[in-house]
Amino acid sequence: MQSNTPAPQEPTLSQKAQLAENLAKVDRAQARPHAKAAPPPPSKAVTLEEQILEATNDILRVSAGLQSFLTLLDLQSDTIPQGIGLHALLLPLKQQLDESADRLQALV
């Protein structure tokens, strides 16, 4: 009995190149999470004070971003009525961030 299934064709050179490129992309994508999983060894001993200052700076950056968003909501409150509700939800969060940053700075 003869099979009606055609014999598999050898991929062309361009198909092989595309396959190699796709495999390289997959390898790079899979390597990224592994690279992020292991933090680099510290070049020097990090003190608790430096860690507190770094955490404080991170909190202050988020707080500044929230403040920009709150300012934008204030400016558009007359044209977008939902802005008032968003402002009411986000302002307490910003205040909590500011209080946390103040408490951390008091530790240093």
TIMAR-955442 format. One line per 5 residues: number of its first residue (from 0); their letters; for each residue z, x, y of N, C-alpha, C, O, CB. Coordinates in pm, whole numbers, plus 50000, padded with zeros to 5 digits. Glycine has a CB too. Layout:
NUM	A	Z/X/Y/Z/X/Y/Z/X/Y/Z/X/Y/Z/X/Y  ...;
//
This chain:
0	MQSNT	50000/50083/49881/50000/50000/50000/50000/50087/50125/50072/50186/50133/50120/49906/50000  49920/50048/50218/49913/50121/50343/50001/50053/50447/50010/49930/50453/49768/50131/50392  50063/50133/50525/50149/50081/50631/50067/50061/50757/49981/50142/50791/50268/50175/50657  50095/49951/50827/50027/49923/50953/50096/49991/51071/50048/49984/51184/50020/49773/50977  50208/50055/51046/50282/50121/51152/50211/50249/51191/50182/50333/51105/50428/50150/51108;
5	PAPQE	50181/50266/51320/50112/50388/51361/50205/50508/51348/50327/50496/51361/50061/50375/51505  50146/50622/51322/50225/50745/51311/50282/50779/51448/50216/50759/51549/50140/50863/51256  50406/50830/51452/50465/50865/51581/50383/50974/51647/50340/51071/51584/50612/50911/51565  50361/50957/51777/50282/51054/51851/50373/51161/51909/50488/51135/51945/50201/50985/51963  50320/51278/51917/50392/51390/51979/50397/51365/52130/50294/51334/52190/50322/51529/51946;
10	PTLSQ	50516/51378/52192/50523/51356/52336/50437/51457/52411/50421/51571/52369/50668/51365/52384  50382/51412/52522/50300/51500/52604/50389/51599/52677/50512/51586/52678/50215/51419/52705  50327/51697/52736/50401/51799/52809/50479/51738/52925/50593/51777/52952/50306/51908/52859  50418/51644/52995/50488/51581/53108/50604/51495/53060/50708/51488/53126/50389/51495/53191  50589/51430/52944/50698/51351/52888/50813/51442/52845/50930/51408/52862/50649/51266/52768;
15	KAQLA	50779/51558/52789/50883/51654/52750/50958/51706/52873/51080/51720/52870/50821/51772/52673  50884/51732/52979/50947/51780/53103/51039/51674/53161/51149/51704/53207/50840/51821/53206  50993/51548/53159/51076/51439/53211/51201/51422/53125/51310/51399/53179/50995/51308/53214  51187/51432/52994/51301/51421/52904/51402/51533/52929/51522/51509/52933/51255/51423/52758  51352/51655/52946/51440/51768/52974/51515/51748/53106/51634/51778/53116/51360/51898/52978;
20	ENLAK	51443/51695/53207/51506/51670/53336/51615/51562/53324/51723/51576/53381/51401/51627/53440  51586/51456/53249/51685/51349/53230/51807/51399/53153/51920/51363/53185/51621/51232/53155  51784/51483/53052/51897/51538/52977/51983/51629/53065/52105/51630/53054/51847/51616/52854  51919/51705/53153/51993/51791/53244/52078/51708/53339/52192/51744/53369/51897/51882/53323  52024/51596/53387/52100/51506/53475/52222/51450/53403/52330/51442/53460/52010/51392/53527;
25	VDRAQ	52202/51410/53277/52314/51355/53199/52420/51462/53179/52539/51434/53192/52266/51302/53062  52377/51585/53147/52473/51694/53128/52554/51720/53255/52675/51740/53249/52400/51822/53086  52486/51719/53370/52557/51741/53497/52654/51627/53524/52766/51650/53570/52457/51754/53613  52612/51504/53497/52698/51388/53521/52820/51391/53431/52930/51355/53473/52620/51256/53501  52802/51434/53307/52916/51440/53215/53007/51556/53248/53127/51550/53218/52868/51452/53072;
30	ARPHA	52956/51661/53308/53037/51776/53341/53126/51750/53462/53233/51810/53474/52949/51897/53368  53084/51661/53553/53162/51634/53674/53302/51584/53645/53398/51638/53701/53090/51533/53759  53320/51481/53559/53457/51436/53536/53546/51544/53476/53665/51550/53506/53456/51316/53446  53488/51629/53391/53567/51736/53332/53607/51838/53437/53717/51894/53432/53489/51803/53220  53518/51863/53531/53550/51958/53637/53658/51904/53727/53741/51981/53777/53425/51991/53718;
35	KAAPP	53660/51774/53750/53761/51714/53836/53896/51703/53765/54000/51700/53830/53715/51577/53884  53894/51698/53633/54017/51677/53558/54110/51796/53567/54232/51779/53570/53985/51648/53413  54056/51916/53573/54140/52035/53578/54139/52092/53719/54039/52148/53763/54091/52141/53476  54251/52077/53791/54254/52130/53927/54253/52283/53923/54304/52343/53829/54379/52079/54004  54196/52344/54024/54193/52489/54026/54334/52545/54042/54419/52481/54104/54103/52540/54140;
40	PPSKA	54359/52661/53987/54493/52718/54000/54523/52747/54146/54436/52796/54219/54507/52845/53916  54644/52720/54189/54677/52744/54330/54668/52893/54362/54710/52978/54284/54818/52690/54363  54613/52921/54480/54599/53060/54519/54733/53118/54565/54755/53239/54560/54495/53074/54631  54822/53031/54609/54956/53075/54648/55052/52962/54616/55012/52849/54593/54962/53113/54799  55177/52995/54616/55278/52894/54588/55283/52794/54704/55295/52834/54820/55417/52959/54566;
45	VTLEE	55274/52666/54671/55277/52562/54772/55421/52512/54783/55482/52471/54684/55178/52444/54737  55472/52518/54903/55610/52475/54923/55617/52323/54935/55517/52257/54959/55670/52542/55047  55735/52272/54919/55757/52129/54933/55725/52084/55075/55672/51975/55096/55901/52092/54898  55757/52168/55171/55728/52135/55311/55577/52120/55333/55534/52028/55403/55785/52243/55404  55497/52210/55274/55352/52201/55289/55298/52075/55222/55206/52012/55273/55285/52325/55230;
50	QILEA	55355/52039/55107/55313/51917/55039/55345/51794/55122/55265/51701/55130/55380/51907/54902  55462/51794/55185/55501/51682/55270/55408/51671/55390/55365/51562/55427/55647/51697/55316  55377/51785/55451/55287/51784/55567/55147/51738/55528/55083/51666/55604/55280/51923/55631  55100/51778/55411/54968/51735/55366/54966/51585/55339/54871/51516/55376/54927/51812/55238  55072/51534/55275/55079/51390/55249/55088/51312/55380/55028/51206/55394/55200/51358/55160;
55	TNDIL	55163/51365/55475/55174/51301/55605/55038/51296/55675/55001/51194/55733/55277/51375/55693  54965/51405/55669/54832/51407/55731/54739/51306/55665/54662/51239/55734/54771/51548/55722  54746/51294/55534/54664/51195/55464/54699/51054/55509/54610/50973/55535/54682/51207/55311  54826/51025/55519/54870/50892/55562/54825/50865/55706/54781/50755/55738/55024/50879/55551  54838/50965/55791/54798/50947/55931/54647/50925/55944/54602/50851/56032/54840/51068/56014;
60	RVSAG	54567/50989/55857/54422/50967/55860/54389/50823/55821/54303/50759/55883/54349/51066/55765  54457/50772/55719/54434/50633/55678/54478/50538/55790/54411/50439/55819/54509/50601/55546  54591/50570/55850/54642/50487/55960/54544/50486/56077/54522/50381/56138/54780/50538/56006  54485/50600/56108/54388/50607/56217/54264/50524/56184/54207/50459/56272/54348/50753/56246  54222/50527/56059/54109/50445/56018/54139/50297/56031/54056/50219/56077/54070/50477/55875;
65	LQSFL	54260/50260/55990/54301/50120/56005/54308/50080/56152/54271/49969/56189/54436/50096/55936  54358/50172/56236/54366/50141/56378/54228/50118/56437/54211/50029/56520/54438/50254/56453  54130/50196/56395/53992/50176/56442/53941/50040/56400/53876/49969/56478/53900/50286/56388  53969/50003/56276/53926/49873/56226/53995/49760/56301/53932/49660/56334/53953/49861/56075  54126/49774/56329/54199/49672/56404/54144/49659/56546/54135/49549/56599/54349/49706/56408;
70	TLLDL	54109/49772/56606/54050/49768/56740/53917/49694/56738/53887/49614/56827/54032/49911/56796  53836/49723/56637/53708/49653/56623/53730/49503/56607/53658/49422/56666/53629/49708/56504  53828/49465/56526/53859/49322/56509/53903/49259/56640/53866/49146/56671/53967/49304/56402  53983/49333/56718/54027/49282/56849/53907/49258/56940/53900/49156/57009/54125/49380/56916  53814/49352/56940/53698/49340/57029/53606/49225/56989/53540/49167/57074/53620/49470/57028;
75	QSDTI	53603/49192/56859/53514/49087/56812/53587/48957/56781/53529/48866/56722/53441/49134/56689  53713/48947/56820/53791/48828/56785/53736/48700/56848/53754/48591/56792/53935/48847/56829  53669/48711/56963/53615/48591/57026/53486/48545/56958/53450/48428/56970/53590/48615/57174  53415/48634/56888/53290/48596/56823/53307/48572/56673/53231/48496/56613/53186/48703/56845  53407/48635/56612/53431/48618/56468/53573/48566/56448/53669/48643/56456/53409/48753/56390;
80	PQGIG	53588/48435/56423/53724/48379/56411/53802/48436/56292/53925/48439/56297/53715/48228/56397  53733/48480/56187/53804/48536/56071/53870/48670/56104/53957/48716/56031/53707/48553/55953  53828/48731/56213/53886/48858/56254/54034/48848/56283/54109/48943/56261/53815/48911/56375  54077/48734/56333/54219/48715/56363/54301/48719/56235/54408/48780/56230/54242/48580/56438  54250/48654/56130/54320/48656/56001/54323/48794/55940/54426/48837/55887/54255/48559/55904;
85	LHALL	54211/48866/55947/54208/49003/55896/54305/49093/55973/54374/49176/55915/54066/49060/55904  54307/49074/56102/54399/49153/56185/54543/49127/56143/54623/49220/56132/54380/49119/56335  54575/49000/56121/54711/48964/56081/54748/49022/55944/54865/49051/55919/54726/48811/56078  54650/49039/55857/54677/49098/55726/54689/49250/55731/54770/49309/55660/54567/49059/55628  54608/49313/55815/54603/49458/55816/54707/49524/55905/54749/49636/55878/54468/49503/55857;
90	LPLKQ	54749/49457/56010/54846/49517/56102/54977/49554/56033/55027/49665/56056/54874/49423/56217  55036/49468/55948/55159/49509/55879/55139/49629/55787/55229/49711/55771/55215/49392/55799  55021/49639/55726/54993/49755/55640/54989/49883/55721/55042/49986/55678/54861/49736/55565  54927/49878/55837/54922/49995/55923/55063/50033/55969/55097/50151/55973/54832/49968/56045  55142/49934/56002/55279/49962/56045/55360/50027/55932/55439/50118/55958/55348/49833/56092;
95	QLDES	55340/49982/55809/55408/50044/55695/55364/50189/55677/55446/50276/55649/55381/49964/55567  55234/50214/55693/55185/50351/55682/55247/50440/55790/55288/50553/55762/55032/50355/55694  55254/50389/55912/55313/50466/56022/55461/50495/55996/55508/50606/56022/55297/50391/56155  55533/50396/55945/55675/50416/55914/55692/50519/55803/55783/50602/55809/55740/50282/55874  55605/50514/55703/55612/50612/55594/55583/50752/55645/55649/50848/55605/55514/50576/55482;
100	ADRLQ	55485/50765/55733/55453/50895/55791/55571/50947/55874/55602/51066/55869/55326/50885/55878  55635/50860/55948/55753/50901/56028/55866/50949/55937/55931/51049/55966/55803/50785/56117  55889/50877/55827/55995/50919/55734/55963/51054/55670/56052/51137/55654/56015/50813/55624  55837/51075/55635/55799/51204/55578/55814/51316/55679/55861/51425/55645/55656/51198/55527  55774/51292/55802/55786/51395/55904/55932/51427/55933/55964/51540/55970/55717/51352/56032;
105	ALV	56020/51331/55917/56162/51354/55940/56222/51446/55832/56324/51510/55855/56238/51221/55942  56157/51453/55716/56205/51539/55609/56178/51687/55637/56246/51775/55585/56140/51500/55478  56079/51712/55720/56039/51852/55745/56119/51912/55857/56099/52028/55892/55891/51861/55779;
//
